[in-house]
Amino acid sequence: MITASNNHINLRLDQLDTIAAVLPMERRDELAELLTDQDVETLRHLVNEGMGANTLRALASDLAYLQAWSLAATGRSLPWPAPEALLLKFIAHHLWDPERRLTDPEHGMPAPVEQKLRVQGLLRAPGPHAPDTVRRRLATWSTLTKWRGFQGFFSSPALRSAIRLSIRATPRPRKRKSAKAVTGDVLAKLLATCTTDSLRDVRDRAILMVAFASGGRRRSEIAGLRKEQLQPEEPIVVDGGPSLPSLSIHLGRTKTSGAENDEVVYLTGRPVESLNAWLNVAKIDKGSVFRAIDRWGNVSRRPLDPKAITDIVKHRAGLAGLDPAEFSAHGLRSGYLTEAANRGIPLPEAMEQSRHRSVQQASEYYNHAQRRSGRASRMLD
């Protein structure tokens, strides 16, 4: 017998299908269970307003977690606006002292709440949450509250004090997105595993070279790259040598650019040749550039999932005899700037290609390279 609740969920599934292109649709059923009708309508509105796909995915994921937590902790969906007491409860459940938990089982997230979230796959690692994760979810909660026409209590002194004191109680060392940068020498080892004419080798070689040479593009930008974004340019002659093929990649709006900006980066030489080789062998003349390949050697029409870029980096690292756990797709981004610093390329020139907006963030890679090889670190040479 079909219940009214099932009818609502099925309707929500249909509504989510209309924004499938920008949501993590492998979680569609889960989202339909957790999100309210108003939540789905808010997400559809944001799609129509042109919000970036990555931002929208993050919002949907955070909103689903917040709704799941509220149901587990209070038995009800999130109220809008949320009372200050509920915000403080969220902090107490997610930022707590592991040492105190040993002597006070009631400290932190209650066991029944934790169990419900683990069953849904929303909690994996033990212990308190990372402070940055809690801050991000509170920021999402605040943003959605404002979009619904409410003010909320996110700037209250009590909340800010609770966050500050809780973070002191949960010291966690900051981890890099990729433990090791994919610098030029590491990239050469990864590329050495892509030497055959098989579709996977040709594709993976193009992915690695394009992602690195285009300034260390984010995995979402590489996975979402389309043929229509590629524009052939006039060949380039360097120092009187042979001409090198060149093309521009029109990134459109990126994570750090304005809504109206069309970010452009350039490829020259071997990366262009590798990319063209993939496009030719895969017979791609439009649509997604980098696609899945099934076990029978068929090239999908759909783009790779962004996570697949990290999987490829890890797979190639393993084949090269490196530890896959030490590398991820972000290593290509950090590796590009680190390699630029090692080669003495001026920071502004490297940032033109990487499209970093923050000099402080980009210069961290340069400072690290200079400190490691500078005189200050070689005083006992």
C-alpha positions as CSV (number, residue, x, y, z in Angstrom):
1,M,0.0,0.0,0.0
2,I,1.4,3.4,-1.0
3,T,1.3,5.8,1.9
4,A,1.1,9.6,1.8
5,S,4.7,9.7,3.0
6,N,5.9,7.6,0.1
7,N,4.0,9.8,-2.3
8,H,5.8,12.9,-0.9
9,I,9.2,11.1,-1.2
10,N,8.5,10.1,-4.8
11,L,7.5,13.7,-5.6
12,R,10.7,14.9,-4.0
13,L,12.7,12.4,-6.1
14,D,11.1,13.8,-9.3
15,Q,11.9,17.3,-8.2
16,L,15.5,16.4,-7.4
17,D,15.8,14.9,-10.9
18,T,15.3,18.3,-12.4
19,I,18.5,19.5,-10.8
20,A,20.4,16.3,-11.2
21,A,23.3,17.9,-13.1
22,V,24.5,19.8,-10.0
23,L,23.7,17.6,-7.1
24,P,25.4,14.4,-5.8
25,M,22.8,12.2,-7.4
26,E,24.4,9.0,-6.1
27,R,22.7,10.1,-2.9
28,R,19.4,11.1,-4.5
29,D,17.3,8.6,-2.4
30,E,19.0,9.7,0.8
31,L,18.5,13.4,0.0
32,A,14.8,12.8,-0.8
33,E,14.4,11.1,2.7
34,L,16.2,13.9,4.6
35,L,15.3,17.1,2.8
36,T,12.0,18.8,3.2
37,D,9.9,20.1,0.4
38,Q,11.0,23.6,1.2
39,D,14.7,22.5,1.2
40,V,14.3,21.1,-2.3
41,E,12.5,24.2,-3.5
42,T,15.4,26.3,-2.1
43,L,18.0,24.2,-4.0
44,R,16.0,24.5,-7.2
45,H,15.8,28.3,-6.8
46,L,19.6,28.4,-6.3
47,V,20.1,26.4,-9.5
48,N,17.9,28.9,-11.4
49,E,19.9,31.7,-9.9
50,G,23.0,30.3,-11.4
51,M,24.9,29.2,-8.3
52,G,28.1,27.3,-9.0
53,A,27.7,23.5,-9.2
54,N,30.4,22.8,-6.6
55,T,28.9,25.3,-4.1
56,L,25.5,23.9,-4.6
57,R,26.7,20.3,-4.0
58,A,28.4,21.4,-0.8
59,L,25.2,23.2,0.3
60,A,23.1,20.2,-0.4
61,S,25.4,17.8,1.4
62,D,25.7,20.1,4.5
63,L,21.9,20.6,4.5
64,A,21.3,16.9,4.4
65,Y,23.7,16.3,7.3
66,L,22.1,19.1,9.4
67,Q,18.6,17.6,8.8
68,A,19.8,14.1,9.7
69,W,21.4,15.4,12.8
70,S,18.4,17.4,13.8
71,L,16.1,14.3,13.3
72,A,18.5,12.2,15.4
73,A,19.0,14.7,18.1
74,T,15.5,16.2,18.5
75,G,13.2,14.0,16.5
76,R,12.2,16.9,14.3
77,S,13.4,18.5,11.1
78,L,15.4,21.7,11.4
79,P,13.4,24.7,12.5
80,W,13.8,28.0,10.7
81,P,15.2,30.0,12.2
82,A,17.0,27.7,14.6
83,P,16.9,28.8,18.3
84,E,20.3,29.6,19.8
85,A,20.0,26.6,22.1
86,L,19.9,24.3,19.1
87,L,23.0,25.9,17.6
88,L,24.8,25.4,20.9
89,K,23.7,21.8,21.0
90,F,25.1,21.3,17.5
91,I,28.5,22.6,18.7
92,A,28.5,20.5,21.9
93,H,27.7,17.3,19.8
94,H,30.5,17.9,17.3
95,L,33.4,19.7,19.2
96,W,34.3,18.0,22.4
97,D,37.3,16.9,24.5
98,P,38.3,13.2,23.8
99,E,40.1,13.1,27.2
100,R,37.0,14.2,29.1
101,R,34.9,11.6,27.2
102,L,36.9,8.9,28.8
103,T,35.6,9.8,32.2
104,D,32.2,11.3,31.2
105,P,30.3,9.2,28.7
106,E,27.7,12.0,28.5
107,H,30.2,14.4,27.1
108,G,30.0,15.1,23.4
109,M,27.5,13.5,21.0
110,P,25.1,11.1,22.7
111,A,25.6,7.5,21.7
112,P,22.0,7.1,20.3
113,V,22.5,10.2,18.0
114,E,25.9,9.0,16.9
115,Q,24.6,5.5,16.1
116,K,21.8,6.9,14.0
117,L,24.2,9.0,11.9
118,R,26.6,6.1,11.5
119,V,23.9,3.8,10.3
120,Q,23.1,6.4,7.6
121,G,26.8,6.6,6.6
122,L,27.0,10.2,7.7
123,L,29.6,9.6,10.5
124,R,32.7,7.6,9.7
125,A,35.7,8.6,11.7
126,P,35.6,8.4,15.5
127,G,36.1,11.4,17.7
128,P,35.0,15.0,17.4
129,H,34.6,16.8,14.1
130,A,37.3,19.0,12.5
131,P,36.7,22.6,13.5
132,D,36.7,23.7,9.9
133,T,33.9,21.2,9.1
134,V,31.8,22.5,11.9
135,R,32.4,26.1,10.9
136,R,31.5,25.3,7.3
137,R,28.2,23.6,8.3
138,L,27.3,26.5,10.6
139,A,28.0,28.9,7.7
140,T,25.8,26.8,5.4
141,W,23.1,26.9,8.1
142,S,23.4,30.6,8.4
143,T,23.3,31.2,4.7
144,L,20.2,29.1,4.2
145,T,18.5,30.8,7.1
146,K,19.1,34.2,5.4
147,W,17.8,32.9,2.1
148,R,14.6,31.9,3.9
149,G,14.2,35.5,5.1
150,F,15.3,35.0,8.8
151,Q,18.2,36.4,10.8
152,G,19.1,33.6,13.2
153,F,21.6,33.7,16.1
154,F,24.8,32.8,14.3
155,S,26.6,36.0,15.4
156,S,25.5,35.8,19.0
157,P,28.3,36.2,21.6
158,A,27.3,32.9,23.3
159,L,27.7,31.0,20.0
160,R,31.1,32.6,19.1
161,S,32.4,31.9,22.6
162,A,31.2,28.3,22.5
163,I,33.0,27.7,19.2
164,R,36.2,29.3,20.5
165,L,36.2,27.3,23.7
166,S,35.3,24.1,22.0
167,I,38.1,24.4,19.4
168,R,40.6,24.8,22.2
169,A,39.4,21.5,23.6
170,T,39.7,19.6,20.3
171,P,43.3,20.3,19.1
172,R,43.7,18.7,15.6
173,P,46.8,19.3,13.4
174,R,45.9,20.8,10.1
175,K,46.4,18.3,7.2
176,R,47.1,19.1,3.6
177,K,44.6,18.0,1.0
178,S,47.4,16.0,-0.5
179,A,50.2,14.8,1.8
180,K,52.7,15.2,-1.0
181,A,52.8,17.6,-4.0
182,V,53.0,16.1,-7.5
183,T,56.1,18.0,-8.6
184,G,57.8,17.5,-11.9
185,D,59.8,14.4,-10.9
186,V,56.7,12.7,-9.4
187,L,54.7,13.6,-12.4
188,A,57.3,12.0,-14.7
189,K,56.9,8.7,-12.7
190,L,53.1,8.8,-13.0
191,L,53.4,9.5,-16.7
192,A,55.8,6.6,-17.1
193,T,52.9,4.2,-16.2
194,C,50.9,5.5,-19.2
195,T,53.1,4.4,-22.1
196,T,50.8,2.0,-24.0
197,D,48.2,2.9,-26.7
198,S,45.3,1.6,-24.5
199,L,42.4,3.9,-24.0
200,R,43.1,4.2,-20.3
201,D,46.7,5.0,-20.7
202,V,46.0,7.6,-23.4
203,R,43.2,9.2,-21.3
204,D,45.1,9.1,-18.0
205,R,48.2,10.6,-19.6
206,A,46.1,13.5,-21.0
207,I,44.4,14.0,-17.6
208,L,47.7,14.2,-15.7
209,M,49.4,16.5,-18.2
210,V,46.4,18.8,-18.7
211,A,45.6,19.1,-15.0
212,F,49.2,19.9,-14.1
213,A,50.2,22.1,-17.1
214,S,47.1,24.2,-17.0
215,G,48.1,25.5,-13.6
216,G,47.1,22.6,-11.4
217,R,43.4,22.6,-12.2
218,R,41.0,21.5,-9.5
219,R,39.6,18.0,-10.0
220,S,36.1,19.3,-10.6
221,E,37.4,21.5,-13.4
222,I,39.2,18.6,-15.1
223,A,36.2,16.2,-14.7
224,G,33.8,18.8,-16.0
225,L,35.9,20.0,-18.9
226,R,34.0,20.1,-22.2
227,K,35.3,20.2,-25.8
228,E,33.5,23.5,-26.3
229,Q,35.9,25.1,-23.7
230,L,39.0,24.3,-25.9
231,Q,40.1,26.9,-28.4
232,P,43.1,26.2,-30.7
233,E,45.7,29.0,-30.7
234,E,48.6,30.0,-33.0
235,P,51.6,27.7,-32.6
236,I,54.4,29.1,-30.4
237,V,58.1,29.2,-31.4
238,V,60.5,29.3,-28.4
239,D,64.2,30.3,-28.9
240,G,64.1,29.6,-32.6
241,G,63.1,25.9,-32.2
242,P,60.2,24.1,-33.8
243,S,56.8,25.5,-33.3
244,L,54.7,24.1,-30.4
245,P,51.0,23.5,-30.6
246,S,49.0,25.8,-28.3
247,L,45.4,26.0,-27.1
248,S,43.4,28.0,-24.6
249,I,41.0,26.5,-22.0
250,H,38.0,28.8,-21.2
251,L,37.2,27.8,-17.6
252,G,34.2,30.2,-17.3
253,R,33.3,30.9,-13.7
254,T,35.5,29.1,-11.2
255,K,35.6,28.7,-7.5
256,T,37.4,32.0,-6.9
257,S,36.3,34.1,-9.9
258,G,33.4,36.5,-10.2
259,A,30.1,35.5,-11.7
260,E,30.8,37.3,-15.0
261,N,34.4,36.3,-15.4
262,D,35.6,33.9,-18.0
263,E,38.9,32.5,-16.7
264,V,41.3,31.4,-19.4
265,V,44.5,29.3,-19.1
266,Y,46.8,28.1,-21.8
267,L,48.5,24.8,-22.8
268,T,51.6,24.5,-24.9
269,G,53.5,21.6,-26.3
270,R,53.3,18.0,-25.0
271,P,50.1,18.6,-23.0
272,V,48.3,19.7,-26.1
273,E,49.6,16.7,-28.0
274,S,48.4,14.3,-25.2
275,L,45.0,15.9,-25.1
276,N,44.6,15.8,-28.9
277,A,45.7,12.1,-28.9
278,W,42.9,11.3,-26.4
279,L,40.2,13.2,-28.3
280,N,41.2,11.5,-31.5
281,V,41.3,7.9,-30.2
282,A,38.1,8.4,-28.1
283,K,36.4,10.1,-31.1
284,I,35.3,13.0,-29.0
285,D,34.2,16.1,-31.0
286,K,31.8,17.6,-28.5
287,G,30.6,17.4,-24.9
288,S,32.7,16.0,-22.0
289,V,36.4,15.6,-22.6
290,F,37.3,13.1,-20.0
291,R,35.0,10.2,-19.7
292,A,34.7,6.8,-18.0
293,I,35.8,3.7,-19.9
294,D,34.1,0.4,-19.1
295,R,35.8,-3.0,-18.9
296,W,35.0,-3.7,-22.6
297,G,36.7,-0.6,-23.7
298,N,33.6,1.5,-24.4
299,V,33.9,5.2,-23.8
300,S,31.0,6.7,-21.9
301,R,29.2,9.8,-23.0
302,R,29.0,11.1,-19.4
303,P,31.9,13.0,-17.7
304,L,34.1,11.4,-15.1
305,D,33.1,12.0,-11.5
306,P,35.5,14.5,-9.8
307,K,36.5,11.7,-7.4
308,A,37.7,9.6,-10.3
309,I,40.5,12.2,-10.9
310,T,41.9,11.4,-7.4
311,D,41.4,7.7,-8.0
312,I,43.5,8.0,-11.2
313,V,46.3,9.8,-9.4
314,K,46.3,7.2,-6.7
315,H,46.2,4.3,-9.2
316,R,49.1,5.7,-11.2
317,A,51.1,6.4,-8.0
318,G,50.7,2.7,-7.0
319,L,51.8,1.6,-10.5
320,A,54.9,3.8,-10.1
321,G,55.9,2.2,-6.9
322,L,54.8,5.2,-4.7
323,D,52.4,5.1,-1.8
324,P,48.9,6.0,-3.1
325,A,47.8,7.2,0.3
326,E,50.3,10.1,0.0
327,F,48.8,11.6,-3.2
328,S,45.5,13.0,-4.4
329,A,44.2,15.2,-7.2
330,H,45.0,18.3,-5.2
331,G,48.7,17.2,-5.3
332,L,48.7,18.3,-9.0
333,R,47.6,21.8,-7.9
334,S,50.1,22.2,-5.1
335,G,52.7,20.5,-7.2
336,Y,52.4,23.0,-10.0
337,L,53.2,25.9,-7.7
338,T,55.9,24.0,-5.9
339,E,57.5,23.1,-9.2
340,A,57.2,26.7,-10.4
341,A,59.0,27.9,-7.3
342,N,61.7,25.3,-7.7
343,R,62.3,26.5,-11.3
344,G,62.5,30.1,-10.3
345,I,59.3,31.2,-12.1
346,P,58.0,34.4,-10.6
347,L,55.0,34.0,-8.4
348,P,52.8,36.5,-10.3
349,E,53.5,34.5,-13.6
350,A,52.6,31.2,-11.9
351,M,49.4,32.6,-10.4
352,E,48.3,33.8,-13.9
353,Q,48.2,30.1,-14.9
354,S,47.0,28.6,-11.6
355,R,44.4,31.4,-11.2
356,H,45.0,31.7,-7.4
357,R,43.4,34.8,-6.1
358,S,45.2,34.8,-2.8
359,V,48.9,35.8,-2.9
360,Q,49.2,34.5,0.7
361,Q,48.0,31.1,-0.2
362,A,50.0,30.7,-3.4
363,S,53.2,32.1,-1.7
364,E,53.1,29.3,0.9
365,Y,54.4,26.9,-1.8
366,Y,57.2,29.4,-2.8
367,N,58.2,30.1,0.8
368,H,58.4,26.4,1.5
369,A,60.7,25.8,-1.5
370,Q,62.9,28.8,-0.8
371,R,63.2,28.0,2.9
372,R,64.1,24.3,2.1
373,S,66.9,25.3,-0.3
374,G,67.9,28.7,1.1
375,R,71.0,29.7,3.1
376,A,69.1,29.7,6.4
377,S,68.6,26.0,6.2
378,R,72.2,25.3,5.1
379,M,74.2,27.0,7.9
380,L,76.1,23.8,8.8
381,D,76.7,22.8,5.2
